[in-house]
């Protein structure tokens, strides 16, 4: 009974050391008699007990690695406190097992030294503007060396760049001065544009007023010319009608009568005025002479 129990225990141990189940996204490195034999992929695997041994277990997932904060010196001798995070993945389990005694520490140290080297080539202002460039250069530097460790560096991200307090105060003062400068420039540009708009408006208003005055003068002149023309045409027509009427039978006698009536009315208005002295012709024959002269002038008018 005891012998059977011992056999059962040995069988269980044998099965436990023979059958291995590798999880998904993992890789196990097997050594046979102390030497590398093969790499186990996910799924159930069989090993030779006491001969084969799982020496290393690696995760093939993407691994985020926090790179400790460090002090870096820029090209213009300014100290920066920089920390970041590195993302890498094991691509060759055999090299990751035998290429480095601790590939995680190796990647971390290389990330720090590469970051110091990259930032040392840049000035302070550029370090804030070119984070993507810094990240790419650090990844390129680490990835080249990490190939021997069976590791693929995917990306590196700077989490924080912290300059000294004095530099921060100077940068804040510079930013404030730049904003005040932009505000003054914007205000002056606004005043300049306002003056331009006012001058343009006044010029356009003056032009509009002068054009209006010009058009008004033209319209007035045209109206006066039209009125003169109309009056002249009406006078000419009246003269023509009078002349035509005189040439009719009895027309001359009617004119003489009309002139005589006008002369008598004129003498009457002079007599009724407030003047104390009245000058009259020496004899009324002069009135007839006046009428004859008027008629002679009328006869001299050209016939239509």
TANOR-V744580 format. One line per field, one symbol per residue. ss: DSSP state (a for helix, b for strand, c for the rest). psi: psi as a letter, one per 30 degrees, with the letter a starting at -180 (. if undefined). burial: 1 if it has 16 or more other C-alpha atoms within 10 Angstrom, else 0. A space follows every 10 residues. Layout:
ss: ???
psi: ???
burial: ???
This chain:
ss: caaaaaaaaa aaaaaaaabb bbcccbbbbb bbccbbbbbb ccbbbbcccc cbbbbbbbbc ccbbbbbbbb bbbcccccbb bbbbbbbbbb ccaaaaaacc ccaaaaaaaa aaaaaaaaac cccaaaaaac aaaaaaaaaa aaaaaaaaac bbbbbbbbbb bbbcaaaaaa aaaaaaaaaa aaaaaaaaaa aaaaaaaaaa aaaaaaaaaa aaaaaaaaaa aaaaaaaaaa aaaaaaaaaa aaaaaaaccc aaaaaaaaaa aaaaaaaaaa aacccccccc ccccaaaaaa aaaaaaaaac cccc
psi: eeeeeeeeee eeeeeefekk jklkhlkkkk kjhflkelkk lklklkljkf ekkjekkkkg lkkkkjklkl kkkleghkkk jklakkklkk fjeeefeffk fjfeeeeeee eeeeeeeeef flleefeffh eeeeeeeeee eeeeffefgg kjkelkkkek jjlleeeeee eeeeeeeeee eeeeeeeeee eeeeeeeeee eeeeeeeeee eeeeeeeeee eeeeeeeeee eeeeeeeeee eeeeeeflkf eeeeeeeeee eeeeeeeeee eflfkfkkkl lelffeeeee eeeeeeeeff kkk.
burial: 0000000000 0000001101 0100011111 1100010011 1000001000 0111011111 0000101010 1111000011 0111111111 1111111010 0011001101 1101111111 0101001000 1001101111 1110111111 1111111100 1010000000 0000000000 0000000000 0000000000 0000000000 0000000000 0000000000 0000000001 0010010000 0100110011 0000000000 0000000000 0000000000 1000100100 0000
